[in-house]
Amino acid sequence: MLQLPALLLALQVSQVASTVPMPRPEGIPASISSLNAVRADQPPVLDGKDDDVIWGEAPRITGFREVRPSEDAEPRQRTEARIAYDARNLYVFVRAWDTAPDSIVRLLSRRDVQTASDQIIVMVDSYHDRRTGYEFAVNPVGVKSDYAIYDDGNEDGAWDGVWDAATQVDSLGWTAEYRIPLSQLRYPSGKSRTFGILIWRNIQRYTSQVSWPLYRQSKTGFVSQFGELHGLTDLAPPRRAEFTPYLVGKSEPIAKGDGFERHEGANVGGDLKYSLASNLTLNATINPDFGQVEADPAVLNLSAFETQFEERRPFFVEGRGLFDFRVNCNQVNCNGEGLFYSRRIGRAPQLGDLYGDAASPRATTILGAAKLTGRLPGGIGLGVLDAVTDHETGPGKATIEPTTNYAVVRLTRDHDQGNGSVGVMFTSVNRSLDRLSRPELHDQAYVGAIDFRQRLFGNRYEVGGAIDLSHVGGSPTAIYQTQTSNVHLYQRPDGALRVDSSRTSLGGDAEEIRFGKVGGNRLKFESSYSRRSPGFEINDLGFLLQADQQSWSNWAGLRFNEPNGVYQRLMWNFNWWQRWSIAGLPTERAANTNLHMQVNSRWWVHAGGTVGQLGSTFCDRCARGGPALRQDRYLAPWMGIEGDQRKALVPYMWINYNRGDGGRSRRINLNPQLDYKVSSRFTTSLSLDWTRNRDDSQFFGTFVDSVTSVASYTFAHLEQTTVGLTWRLDYTFTPTTSLQLYAQPFISKGTYSRVRELSATPRASRYEDRFQPVTDPDIAGNPGGFNYKQFNSNAVFRWEYRPGSTLFLVWSQGRTDNTGLEGNRNFGGDLKDLFSLPAQNTFLVKMSYWLTW
């Protein structure tokens, strides 16, 4: 398994070039990874030139070495950097020498959008904890990106600092001159401070990267490899507060009768960032508005499990790494389960389908939210989040979402110079329930957890683990519904669990332990064991697909980072995993291998496959509360290609295939995509997602005989076709002004046939013996199907008219329809029907203004 942060994605598209050794001028060489800071008596003029007095005094950093394609090789192009500071700012000047300035790649984009451009990145570990930091990136035409770094290499792209940079392209190459206000950093108090520092350069036409000090891919960690900037003295305390008030005007459709009417309104809100100390920050939002956020992609979920959507709201995305606490996450399988899933806050009202109607609110109003983050004396990392959502009602003032308080507390303590850590996390949900909502929802939900990690034997190996405890409380009806949900399924007739309808609480636990080799040039591996008890429940604020599970997972990966005559880079992974219920019922045994290779043409080739359900395994979730069903072996190969990122036209193609149920079920997915750089400021992409699914064992429904009260668990043969098209366009007028367009039509349609129910022997070896005909003609006679259509689009104009202050103009449109029959229209006809549906258009104007004192 390969996971890389956004900065290091550039490492995937590297190439080899014959190097010509460059003379190394006098300065700080590659063998030195620290320097003393030079104080500027007069701040430099930010113009991309090095003619200021301080740049003549600051020592030149000349020891840049190649990160990729060849680790620690002499760079093809020379790079120099100089660093200075005063009481309020950190200054950096980088000269990126280039023997062919006309070949420098300089693409315009909006802020924080990664492009295939040359780039300079300054990285600062201001806590000097070797685990966290900040990145400040700029390309030759002044497009800025910034990130917060956590866990020694993961990136938080939602962090937006207020800083500036000036660039120039000249006959020698290009330059980047930075002014980074210290108010944007967090650091411990003291008269003299030491920061971690690393300076990175991307040279796009060679797809190579250089850095000072040298970042070694063969070592584990990222921030832990930074150099040191010593002697930062008499720094002014950071500005105490930043406040960004905003005004929002919105026109949106509101359901009324058989149609919609327009509703116009305006409101005000604001975001506050207040420094309680130089290393402790309070973030708060009042009456937040997330209107400029792109709509979720359309999906049709026929499985027993909830769909997880990506968080895009800036308040919750920024700093999310601090609150990240995964459940049973390892190198083989890490599917997003965790103690904190921020999309629970402001979610669609949970009782909307029960008590709401078309005119009811589609999202819960967030009255306010606050985060406290930083580092306490003694090196304890702190994160506290609290949010309150409003009481939402439907027809007759019936509660569809009660007033709710959500809280998260995360504490971590690093030791051994960042090579080890211990952390705890607590979450709580408290709801104000009434007569209608009390039988449906928990009134309280609490989770407590502890995790640890420790690197061993020269940081080449690591051991880690976690223990989580959960408790939910509520009425007997609410707890009964929790026990019988698809997450728990206490009611399975052949299972070891039994439903207790008198319970008013439910508790559980989850554990994991892992050991692996995390460093080295060639081989890395990990083995892990994880477990979650039947009563483990975290979905009030977290995300959990299934309780009552234990698993053993093993991964080994070979890395060939040295270029040769065939490839630039090659990664070959091997995986084995198996799962059981807590009672010991085997539910999965699978083996997988996958290979990723960048050939010398700079294209990537990916291929892999899984053989699953080896031996006798049983699905305890397929019947949604019914008996476990024996599973047949499946085969799932896949492959993909990615074009050369340096070209104007970049193609992609992914193919996935799955064959199971003894050949009765087959699924093929094709996902071609084309990215086109029309010009340096204009890019567009178009992708198609086509799936043909033949499923001979699709769950159809549970039917209870009104006379005998016997439940029938039915399955059907499903023929389904799904087509989704996604189009994006980005036009950048200037580095601070941009237009983005997004559109996605989505159609999924299918027909059920051959409805059967589970027989008395659902664990039989023969496939046919697991099912029997359905005797009820109302069920078997005309099973029907579905035709689900949806269209989502966004148009966003963004103008950062002054640092930290932004104007948004947004237009979004949605169309949705769902019928109980596939119909006889082809996809062209379905698409025509989709665009003939009434459009729900929303218009929004948002203006914010950044203030500081």
C-alpha positions in Angstrom: 0.0 0.0 0.0 1.3 3.5 -0.9 0.2 6.7 0.7 1.9 10.0 -0.1 1.0 13.5 1.0 0.3 16.1 -1.7 3.8 17.5 -1.7 5.4 14.1 -2.2 3.0 13.1 -5.0 5.6 14.8 -7.2 7.8 11.9 -6.3 5.5 9.6 -8.3 6.2 11.4 -11.5 10.0 11.7 -11.5 12.3 10.8 -14.3 16.0 10.4 -14.9 18.2 12.8 -16.7 21.9 12.5 -17.4 23.5 14.9 -15.0 26.3 17.3 -15.6 28.1 18.1 -12.4 27.8 21.8 -11.5 30.6 23.7 -9.7 29.6 24.2 -6.1 30.2 27.8 -5.0 31.2 28.6 -1.5 28.4 28.6 1.0 26.7 26.1 3.4 27.5 22.7 1.8 25.4 19.6 1.7 27.2 18.1 4.7 25.8 20.8 7.0 22.1 20.7 8.0 21.9 23.7 10.3 22.7 27.4 10.3 22.4 30.4 12.6 19.7 32.9 11.7 20.7 36.4 10.6 18.7 39.3 11.9 17.6 42.0 9.5 18.0 45.5 10.7 16.1 46.7 7.7 13.4 44.4 6.2 14.0 43.5 2.5 11.7 44.9 -0.1 9.6 42.1 -1.4 10.3 42.2 -5.1 12.1 38.9 -6.0 15.5 40.6 -6.1 18.5 40.0 -3.9 19.8 43.6 -3.9 18.8 44.3 -0.3 21.5 44.7 2.3 20.4 41.6 4.3 20.8 39.3 1.3 24.4 40.3 1.1 25.0 39.5 4.7 23.0 36.2 5.0 25.0 33.1 4.4 24.3 31.3 1.1 22.9 27.7 1.4 24.4 25.9 -1.6 24.3 22.2 -0.5 21.1 21.2 -2.3 21.0 17.6 -3.3 18.8 15.6 -5.6 15.9 13.8 -3.8 14.6 12.1 -7.0 15.2 10.6 -9.4 18.5 9.6 -7.8 18.8 10.1 -4.1 21.8 12.2 -3.0 22.9 12.8 -6.6 24.3 16.1 -7.9 21.4 18.3 -9.1 21.2 19.1 -12.8 20.5 22.7 -12.0 22.0 24.7 -9.1 19.9 26.2 -6.3 20.9 28.7 -3.6 18.9 30.0 -0.6 19.4 32.6 2.1 17.4 33.1 5.4 16.9 36.1 7.6 14.4 37.3 10.2 13.3 40.2 12.3 11.0 40.5 15.3 7.9 39.8 13.2 8.8 38.0 10.0 10.9 35.2 8.6 12.5 36.1 5.2 13.7 33.6 2.6 15.3 34.2 -0.7 15.8 31.4 -3.2 17.7 31.6 -6.5 16.7 28.7 -8.8 19.4 28.7 -11.4 18.4 27.4 -14.8 20.5 27.0 -17.9 17.3 27.2 -20.1 15.0 29.8 -18.5 12.6 29.5 -21.4 11.9 25.9 -20.4 10.8 26.8 -16.9 7.2 25.5 -16.4 5.0 28.3 -15.1 1.3 27.5 -15.0 -1.4 29.8 -13.5 -3.9 28.3 -11.1 -5.9 29.5 -8.1 -4.3 29.3 -4.7 -3.7 25.8 -3.3 -4.3 24.0 -6.6 -1.3 21.8 -7.5 -0.2 22.1 -11.1 2.7 20.6 -13.1 4.8 23.7 -12.5 8.3 24.4 -11.2 8.0 25.3 -7.6 9.9 26.4 -4.5 8.7 25.2 -1.1 9.9 26.5 2.3 9.0 24.3 5.2 9.2 25.3 8.8 8.9 23.2 12.0 8.4 26.1 14.4 7.7 23.9 17.4 10.8 22.0 16.6 9.1 18.8 17.6 10.1 16.9 14.4 6.4 16.0 13.9 4.6 19.1 12.7 5.2 22.1 10.5 4.1 24.4 7.8 4.7 24.6 4.0 4.8 27.7 1.9 5.0 27.0 -1.8 5.2 29.4 -4.8 5.7 28.8 -8.5 7.4 31.1 -11.0 4.3 33.1 -11.8 3.5 33.7 -8.1 0.8 31.1 -7.5 0.8 30.3 -3.7 0.0 27.1 -1.8 0.3 26.4 1.9 -0.2 23.4 4.1 0.1 22.4 7.7 2.0 19.2 8.3 1.2 16.6 11.0 2.3 13.1 11.9 5.7 13.7 10.4 4.6 13.8 6.8 0.8 14.1 6.3 -0.6 17.4 5.0 -3.6 19.6 5.8 -4.4 21.4 2.6 -7.2 23.5 4.2 -4.7 25.5 6.3 -4.4 29.0 4.8 -1.8 31.3 6.2 -1.5 35.1 5.4 1.9 35.5 3.9 3.5 36.8 0.8 6.0 36.0 -1.9 7.4 37.7 -5.0 8.9 35.9 -8.0 10.9 36.8 -11.0 12.0 34.9 -14.1 15.3 36.3 -15.6 18.2 35.2 -17.7 19.7 33.2 -14.8 16.5 31.2 -14.0 14.0 32.4 -11.4 13.8 33.6 -7.9 11.3 33.5 -5.0 11.4 35.9 -2.1 9.3 35.1 1.0 7.9 37.2 3.8 6.3 34.8 6.4 4.8 36.6 9.4 5.7 34.9 12.6 2.1 35.5 13.7 1.1 32.6 11.2 3.4 30.2 13.1 3.1 28.6 16.5 6.2 28.2 18.7 7.0 27.8 22.4 7.9 30.9 24.5 11.5 31.8 25.3 14.2 34.3 24.4 15.9 32.2 21.8 14.3 29.6 19.6 15.2 27.0 17.1 13.1 26.1 14.1 13.2 23.1 11.9 13.8 24.1 8.2 13.8 22.5 4.8 13.8 24.1 1.3 12.5 22.1 -1.6 12.6 22.7 -5.4 10.7 21.0 -8.1 12.1 21.1 -11.6 9.1 20.0 -13.7 10.6 19.4 -17.1 13.0 16.8 -15.5 10.3 15.8 -13.0 13.1 16.0 -10.4 13.2 17.4 -6.9 16.1 18.8 -4.9 16.2 19.8 -1.3 18.4 21.2 1.5 19.0 19.5 3.7 18.6 16.2 1.8 15.4 14.4 2.3 16.0 10.7 2.0 13.2 8.5 0.8 15.0 5.5 2.3 14.4 6.9 5.8 11.1 7.0 7.6 9.5 10.3 8.4 9.5 13.8 6.7 9.6 16.6 9.3 12.1 14.5 11.3 14.6 15.0 8.5 14.4 18.9 8.6 17.6 20.9 9.3 17.8 23.4 12.1 17.6 27.2 12.1 19.2 28.4 15.4 19.5 31.7 17.2 16.0 33.3 16.6 16.0 35.8 19.5 13.7 38.5 20.8 10.8 37.6 18.6 7.8 39.8 19.1 4.7 38.1 20.5 2.4 37.1 17.6 -0.7 39.2 16.9 -3.3 38.3 19.4 -6.3 38.0 17.1 -7.5 37.6 13.5 -11.1 38.1 12.7 -12.8 37.5 9.3 -16.4 38.8 9.2 -18.4 37.9 6.2 -21.7 38.8 4.6 -23.6 36.2 2.6 -26.5 36.7 0.3 -28.3 33.7 -1.0 -31.2 32.8 -3.4 -32.3 29.2 -3.2 -35.3 27.1 -4.1 -37.7 26.0 -1.3 -40.1 23.1 -1.9 -43.8 24.2 -1.9 -46.6 22.0 -3.0 -45.7 20.3 -6.2 -43.0 22.7 -7.1 -40.5 25.2 -5.7 -40.5 28.9 -4.9 -37.5 31.2 -4.5 -36.3 32.3 -1.2 -33.8 35.2 -0.8 -32.0 36.1 2.3 -28.8 37.5 3.8 -26.9 36.9 6.9 -23.6 37.7 8.6 -21.1 35.5 10.3 -17.5 35.4 11.1 -14.4 33.4 11.9 -12.1 34.2 14.8 -8.5 33.1 15.4 -7.2 34.2 18.7 -3.8 33.5 20.2 -4.2 32.7 23.8 -0.4 32.3 23.9 2.4 31.9 21.3 1.7 28.2 21.2 -2.1 28.1 21.8 -4.8 29.2 19.3 -8.5 29.5 19.5 -10.5 29.2 16.3 -14.2 29.9 16.4 -16.9 30.3 13.8 -20.3 32.0 14.2 -23.2 31.3 11.9 -20.9 29.6 9.4 -21.8 29.3 5.7 -20.4 26.7 3.4 -22.1 27.7 0.2 -19.0 27.7 -1.9 -18.3 24.0 -1.2 -18.7 21.6 -4.2 -21.6 19.2 -4.0 -21.0 15.6 -3.0 -20.7 13.1 -6.0 -23.8 11.2 -6.9 -23.9 7.6 -5.7 -26.5 4.8 -5.6 -25.7 2.6 -2.6 -27.2 -1.0 -2.6 -24.9 -2.4 0.1 -25.5 -2.8 3.8 -23.0 -0.1 4.6 -23.1 3.6 4.9 -21.4 5.8 2.2 -18.7 8.0 3.5 -18.3 11.5 1.9 -15.2 13.7 1.9 -15.2 16.7 4.2 -14.7 19.9 2.3 -15.9 22.6 4.7 -12.8 24.8 5.6 -13.5 25.0 9.3 -13.5 21.3 9.7 -10.8 20.4 7.2 -8.3 22.8 8.6 -6.4 21.1 11.5 -8.2 17.7 10.9 -4.9 15.8 11.3 -4.9 16.6 15.0 -8.3 15.0 15.4 -7.5 12.0 13.2 -8.0 8.8 15.2 -8.5 5.8 12.9 -10.1 2.5 13.9 -8.3 -0.7 12.9 -6.4 1.1 10.2 -3.4 -0.7 8.7 -1.3 -0.9 5.5 -3.6 -3.5 4.0 -7.0 -2.0 4.7 -7.8 1.5 5.9 -11.3 2.4 4.9 -11.9 5.6 6.7 -13.4 4.3 9.9 -12.5 6.5 12.9 -13.6 8.1 16.1 -14.3 11.6 14.5 -16.2 12.0 11.2 -16.9 15.7 11.0 -19.7 15.3 8.5 -21.9 14.2 11.4 -21.9 17.9 12.4 -24.4 19.7 10.3 -25.6 16.5 8.8 -28.9 16.0 6.9 -31.7 15.7 9.7 -31.7 12.1 10.8 -35.5 12.0 11.2 -36.3 13.8 8.0 -37.6 10.7 6.3 -39.8 9.9 9.3 -41.3 13.3 10.2 -40.1 15.7 7.4 -41.3 16.5 3.9 -39.9 18.1 0.8 -40.0 21.6 2.3 -38.0 20.5 5.5 -34.4 21.6 5.9 -31.9 19.5 4.0 -29.0 20.2 6.4 -28.8 20.9 10.1 -27.9 24.5 11.0 -24.6 24.9 12.9 -25.1 27.7 15.4 -21.4 27.9 16.2 -18.2 25.9 16.6 -14.8 26.4 18.2 -11.4 24.8 18.2 -8.6 25.1 20.6 -5.3 23.8 19.3 -1.6 24.1 20.2 1.1 22.7 22.5 1.1 22.9 26.2 4.3 23.3 28.4 6.0 20.0 28.5 5.3 19.2 24.8 1.7 18.0 25.1 -0.2 18.6 21.8 -3.8 19.7 22.5 -6.9 19.8 20.3 -10.4 20.6 21.5 -13.4 21.0 19.3 -16.9 21.9 20.3 -20.0 22.5 18.0 -23.7 23.2 18.6 -26.3 22.5 16.0 -29.8 23.9 16.0 -33.2 22.3 16.5 -34.7 21.5 13.1 -38.4 20.8 12.5 -40.7 19.5 9.8 -44.5 19.7 9.3 -46.4 20.4 12.5 -43.1 21.5 14.2 -42.1 17.8 14.5 -38.5 17.4 15.4 -36.3 16.0 12.6 -33.0 16.9 14.3 -32.7 17.9 18.0 -30.4 20.5 19.4 -27.1 18.7 19.8 -23.7 19.4 21.3 -20.6 17.7 19.8 -17.2 17.7 21.6 -13.8 16.2 20.8 -10.7 16.3 22.9 -7.3 15.1 21.6 -4.0 15.0 23.6 -0.7 13.7 22.4 2.7 13.6 23.9 5.8 13.0 21.8 9.0 11.6 23.2 12.4 10.3 22.1 12.9 13.3 19.7 9.6 12.6 18.0 10.3 8.9 17.5 7.6 7.9 19.9 4.2 9.2 21.1 1.3 8.5 23.4 -2.1 10.0 22.9 -5.7 10.0 24.2 -9.0 11.0 22.6 -12.4 11.7 24.0 -15.6 12.4 22.1 -19.1 13.2 23.3 -22.5 13.8 21.8 -25.4 15.1 23.9 -28.9 15.6 22.4 -32.0 17.4 23.7 -34.6 14.9 22.9 -38.4 15.2 23.0 -41.3 12.9 22.7 -40.9 12.2 19.0 -37.1 12.0 18.8 -36.5 10.0 22.0 -37.4 6.6 20.6 -35.2 7.1 17.5 -31.9 8.6 18.7 -29.3 8.2 21.4 -29.5 11.0 24.0 -25.8 10.5 24.8 -22.7 8.9 23.2 -19.2 8.8 24.6 -15.9 7.4 23.3 -12.5 7.3 25.0 -9.3 5.9 23.4 -5.6 5.7 23.9 -3.0 5.1 21.2 0.8 4.8 21.0 3.7 4.3 18.6 7.4 3.8 19.0 10.2 3.6 16.4 12.9 1.1 17.1 16.3 0.0 16.0 17.6 3.2 14.4 14.0 4.2 13.4 13.8 1.4 10.9 11.0 -0.4 12.7 7.8 0.7 14.4 5.3 -0.7 16.8 2.0 0.9 17.5 -1.5 0.2 18.7 -4.7 1.6 20.3 -7.5 0.7 22.7 -11.0 2.3 22.2 -14.0 2.2 24.5 -17.5 3.3 23.6 -20.8 3.9 25.4 -24.2 5.0 24.0 -27.4 5.6 26.0 -31.0 6.2 25.2 -34.5 4.8 25.3 -35.0 1.0 25.0 -36.4 1.6 21.5 -33.3 3.6 20.4 -30.9 1.0 21.8 -32.9 -1.8 20.2 -32.5 -0.1 16.9 -28.8 0.1 17.5 -28.5 -3.6 18.3 -30.4 -4.5 15.1 -28.7 -2.1 12.7 -26.5 -3.3 10.0 -23.4 -2.3 12.0 -24.3 -4.8 14.8 -27.0 -7.3 13.8 -27.6 -8.9 17.2 -30.7 -10.5 15.8 -29.0 -13.0 13.4 -30.7 -16.3 14.1 -27.5 -18.3 13.7 -25.3 -15.9 15.5 -23.9 -15.9 19.1 -25.6 -12.6 20.0 -29.1 -12.0 21.4 -31.1 -8.8 21.3 -32.1 -7.3 24.7 -35.1 -5.0 24.1 -34.9 -3.7 27.7 -31.4 -2.2 27.4 -31.0 1.5 27.8 -27.3 1.6 27.0 -24.7 -0.3 24.9 -21.0 -0.5 25.4 -18.0 -1.9 23.5 -14.4 -1.8 22.7 -11.9 -2.0 19.9 -8.2 -2.9 20.0 -5.3 -3.1 17.5 -1.6 -3.8 17.6 0.8 -3.6 14.7 4.5 -4.0 14.0 6.4 -3.1 10.9 9.6 -2.2 9.1 9.2 1.5 8.1 12.7 2.4 6.9 15.2 1.0 4.4 15.9 1.2 0.7 14.2 -1.9 -0.5 11.9 -3.9 1.8 9.2 -2.6 4.2 6.5 -4.7 5.9 3.7 -4.6 8.5 1.7 -7.2 10.4 -1.3 -6.2 12.4 -4.1 -7.7 14.5 -7.3 -5.7 15.2 -10.6 -6.4 17.0 -13.9 -4.6 17.6 -16.5 -6.1 20.0 -20.2 -6.6 19.0 -21.3 -3.6 21.1 -18.7 -1.1 19.8 -20.6 1.9 18.5 -19.1 5.3 17.5 -21.4 6.4 14.7 -22.9 9.4 16.6 -19.7 11.3 15.9 -17.4 8.8 14.3 -17.7 6.4 11.3 -17.9 2.6 11.7 -19.1 0.2 9.1 -19.2 -3.0 11.1 -18.7 -4.1 14.7 -18.2 -7.8 15.8 -15.0 -8.3 13.8 -11.4 -9.4 14.2 -8.8 -9.4 11.6 -5.2 -10.3 10.9 -3.5 -8.3 8.1 0.0 -8.6 6.5 1.7 -6.5 4.0 5.2 -6.4 2.4 6.4 -3.9 -0.1 9.5 -3.8 -2.3 10.7 -0.5 -3.5 13.1 0.0 -6.4 13.9 3.7 -6.4 17.1 3.5 -8.5 16.3 4.3 -12.2 17.5 1.9 -14.9 17.0 1.4 -18.6 13.4 0.3 -18.1 11.8 2.3 -15.3 12.3 5.3 -13.2 10.7 3.8 -10.1 9.0 0.5 -9.3 6.9 -0.6 -6.2 5.6 -4.1 -5.7 3.2 -4.9 -2.8 2.0 -8.2 -1.4 -1.0 -8.4 1.0 -2.8 -11.2 2.9 -5.7 -10.7 5.3 -8.4 -12.7 7.0 -11.3 -11.8 9.1 -13.6 -13.5 11.7 -16.5 -12.6 13.9 -15.7 -12.4 17.6 -17.4 -15.8 17.9 -14.9 -17.2 15.3 -17.0 -17.3 12.1 -14.6 -16.8 9.2 -15.8 -14.0 6.9 -12.8 -13.4 4.6 -9.5 -14.8 3.5 -7.8 -13.0 0.6 -4.4 -12.5 -1.1 -3.5 -9.5 -3.2 -0.5 -8.3 -5.1 -0.1 -5.0 -7.0 2.6 -3.3 -8.9 3.2 0.4 -9.8 5.9 1.3 -12.3 6.9 4.6 -13.9 8.6 3.8 -17.2 11.2 5.9 -18.9 8.6 7.6 -21.1 7.3 9.1 -17.8 4.0 7.2 -18.0 2.8 5.2 -15.0 1.6 1.6 -15.3 -0.4 0.0 -12.4 -1.7 -3.5 -12.2 -2.9 -5.9 -9.5 -5.4 -8.4 -8.4 -7.1 -10.1 -5.5 -8.2 -13.6 -4.9 -10.7 -13.7 -2.1 -13.0 -15.9 0.0 -10.4 -18.6 0.1 -11.5 -21.7 1.9 -14.8 -21.8 3.7 -16.0 -18.2 4.5 -19.4 -16.8 5.3 -21.0 -13.4 4.9 -22.7 -12.4 8.2 -24.0 -9.1 6.7 -25.4 -10.2 3.3 -28.9 -11.1 4.7 -29.1 -7.9 6.7 -30.0 -9.7 10.0 -30.6 -13.2 8.5 -28.4 -16.2 8.7 -24.8 -16.2 7.5 -24.4 -17.1 3.8 -21.6 -19.2 2.4 -19.4 -17.3 -0.1 -17.7 -18.6 -3.2 -14.2 -17.6 -4.2 -13.9 -14.3 -6.2 -11.2 -13.0 -8.6 -10.7 -9.2 -8.9 -7.9 -8.1 -11.3 -7.4 -4.4 -12.2 -5.0 -2.2 -14.1 -4.4 1.5 -14.9 -2.2 3.8 -16.8 -1.4 7.5 -16.3 0.1 9.8 -18.9 3.2 12.0 -18.7 2.2 14.9 -16.5 4.6 17.2 -18.4 2.4 17.1 -21.5 -0.5 19.3 -22.4 -2.7 16.3 -22.9 -2.6 13.7 -20.1 -4.7 10.5 -20.5 -5.7 8.1 -17.7 -7.4 4.7 -17.9 -8.5 2.4 -15.1 -10.1 -1.0 -15.5 -11.6 -3.1 -12.7 -13.1 -6.6 -13.0 -14.7 -8.9 -10.4 -16.0 -12.4 -10.9 -17.7 -14.3 -8.1 -20.6 -16.7 -7.2 -19.0 -19.4 -9.4 -19.2 -17.1 -12.5 -22.8 -16.1 -11.9 -21.8 -12.6 -10.8 -19.5 -10.3 -12.8 -18.7 -6.7 -12.6 -16.6 -4.5 -14.9 -15.7 -0.9 -14.4 -14.1 1.4 -16.9 -12.8 4.9 -15.9 -11.1 6.8 -18.7 -10.1 10.4 -18.1 -8.4 13.2 -20.1 -6.8 16.3 -18.7 -6.0 19.1 -21.1 -3.8 22.1 -20.3 -5.2 24.5 -22.9 -2.8 27.3 -21.8 -0.8 28.3 -18.8 -4.0 29.6 -17.2 -6.7 27.4 -18.6 -7.1 23.7 -17.8 -10.0 21.3 -18.2 -10.7 17.6 -17.6 -13.3 15.1 -18.6 -13.8 11.6 -17.0 -16.2 8.8 -17.6 -17.2 6.2 -15.0 -19.0 3.2 -16.6 -20.0 0.1 -14.7 -21.8 -3.0 -15.8 -22.8 -5.1 -12.8 -24.4 -8.6 -12.9 -25.1 -9.7 -9.4 -26.7 -13.0 -8.8 -27.0 -12.6 -5.0 -28.1 -9.0 -4.5 -30.1 -8.6 -1.3 -33.7 -7.8 -2.2 -35.5 -7.5 1.1 -36.7 -9.0 4.4 -40.4 -10.0 4.4 -42.3 -11.2 7.5 -45.3 -13.4 7.2 -48.2 -11.7 8.9 -49.6 -15.0 10.1 -46.6 -17.1 11.1 -44.2 -14.1 11.8 -41.5 -16.0 10.0 -39.0 -13.8 8.2 -37.9 -14.5 4.6 -34.5 -13.1 3.6 -34.7 -12.7 -0.2 -32.1 -12.2 -2.9 -32.4 -11.5 -6.6 -30.5 -11.5 -9.8 -29.6 -7.9 -10.7 -28.6 -6.5 -14.1 -27.4 -2.9 -13.5 -25.6 -0.3 -15.6 -24.2 2.9 -14.2 -22.8 5.9 -16.2 -21.3 9.0 -14.6 -19.6 11.9 -16.4 -17.5 14.5 -14.6 -16.3 17.7 -16.2 -14.1 20.3 -14.6 -12.8 23.6 -15.9 -10.3 26.0 -14.2 -9.5 29.4 -15.6 -7.1 31.6 -13.7 -7.1 35.3 -14.5 -4.4 36.1 -12.0 -2.9 34.2 -9.0 -5.7 35.7 -6.8 -8.6 35.5 -9.3 -10.1 32.4 -10.7 -13.2 30.7 -12.1 -14.0 27.0 -11.5 -16.7 25.0 -13.2 -17.9 21.5 -12.2 -20.6 19.3 -13.6 -21.6 15.7 -13.1 -24.6 13.9 -14.7 -25.1 10.4 -13.1 -27.5 7.6 -14.2 -27.8 4.2 -12.7 -30.5 1.8 -13.7 -31.2 -1.9 -13.2 -33.8 -4.7 -13.2 -34.3 -7.4 -10.7 -35.3 -11.0 -11.6 -35.3 -14.5 -10.2 -36.1 -13.6 -6.6 -35.2 -16.4 -4.1 -35.1 -16.7 -0.3 -32.5 -18.3 1.9 -33.1 -22.0 2.3 -32.7 -24.0 5.5 -29.0 -24.6 4.5 -27.5 -21.1 3.6 -24.1 -22.5 4.5 -24.3 -25.4 1.9 -21.3 -26.1 -0.3 -23.5 -26.1 -3.5 -24.6 -22.6 -4.5 -28.1 -23.8 -5.5 -28.7 -25.4 -2.1 -28.4 -22.1 -0.3 -31.6 -20.7 -1.8 -35.1 -21.8 -2.4 -38.0 -20.3 -4.5 -40.1 -17.5 -3.0 -43.7 -18.8 -2.6 -45.3 -15.4 -2.3 -46.3 -14.3 -5.9 -46.4 -10.6 -4.8 -42.7 -10.8 -4.1 -41.5 -13.1 -6.9 -43.9 -12.0 -9.7 -42.8 -8.5 -10.6 -39.6 -7.5 -8.6 -39.2 -4.3 -10.6 -36.0 -2.3 -10.7 -34.8 1.3 -10.5 -33.8 4.3 -12.6 -31.9 6.8 -10.6 -30.7 10.0 -12.2 -28.9 13.0 -10.7 -27.1 16.1 -12.0 -24.9 18.3 -9.8 -23.0 21.4 -10.9 -21.1 24.3 -9.4 -19.6 27.5 -10.8 -17.3 29.4 -8.4 -15.7 32.8 -9.1 -13.1 33.5 -6.4 -11.2 36.8 -5.9 -8.7 37.4 -3.1 -8.9 41.1 -3.3 -6.4 41.6 -0.4 -4.5 39.1 1.6 -6.9 37.0 3.7 -10.0 38.7 2.2 -12.1 37.0 -0.5 -15.1 37.5 -2.6 -17.1 34.4 -3.8 -19.7 34.3 -6.5 -21.4 30.9 -6.6 -24.0 29.2 -8.8 -25.0 25.6 -8.1 -27.6 23.5 -9.8 -29.2 20.1 -9.0 -31.7 17.8 -10.6 -32.8 14.4 -9.2 -35.3 11.7 -10.2 -35.8 8.1 -9.0 -38.3 5.6 -10.4 -39.1 2.0 -9.5 -38.5 0.6 -13.0 -35.4 0.6 -15.2 -37.6 1.7 -18.2 -36.9 1.2 -21.9 -35.0 4.4 -22.6 -31.4 4.2 -23.7 -28.8 6.3 -21.9 -29.2 9.1 -24.4 -32.9 9.2 -23.6 -32.3 9.0 -19.8 -29.9 12.0 -20.2 -32.5 13.9 -22.0 -35.0 13.1 -19.3 -32.5 14.2 -16.7 -32.1 17.7 -18.2 -35.9 18.0 -18.7 -36.3 17.8 -14.9 -37.0 21.0 -12.9 -33.6 22.6 -12.0 -32.9 23.7 -8.4 -30.7 26.7 -8.8 -28.9 28.3 -5.9 -27.0 31.6 -6.1 -24.7 32.9 -3.5 -22.5 35.9 -2.9 -20.0 35.9 0.0 -17.6 38.6 0.9 -15.1 38.3 3.8 -12.6 40.8 5.2 -9.5 39.8 7.1 -8.7 41.9 10.2 -5.8 41.5 12.6 -4.5 43.2 15.7 
